[in-house]
Amino acid sequence: MNTIEKSLDEFYELTDAEDYFDFFDLEYDARLVNVKRFHILKEYGTLIKTGMDNLSDDEERLLDFLKYSLLKVYGEFVNGYAPSAADVWDMFKDGKLSGCMSCTPQPGNSCGC
């Protein structure tokens, strides 16, 4: 299925890391995604925020951006990127998670970070 046949409404329904790869018909190492899912989704959420804010008027272009953003983030992890413990712990402030997955959900319950 081509990206053009997909919709943002469908994208907003995604919840698991694997769902994003399957949605865009991307191959992935299930073991890597299982181990790094939190970090992958956090980095993905950070990266796509700009596109979500600036490409909302062109659904096809936004979906392409979302797909290639996922490829970029995943590629970093495949190539050995590992956030430091400080990066991970900095997401917790005042005992509360901040950043990706802690915001008010967008339509379809998808993270708005």
Secondary structure, DSSP 8 states (H G I E B T S, - for coil): --GGGS-HHHHHT--SHHHHHHHTT----HHHHHHHHHHHHHHHHHHHHHHHHHSTT-HHHHHHHHHHHHHHHHHHHHTT----HHHHHTTEETTEE-STTSS---GGG----
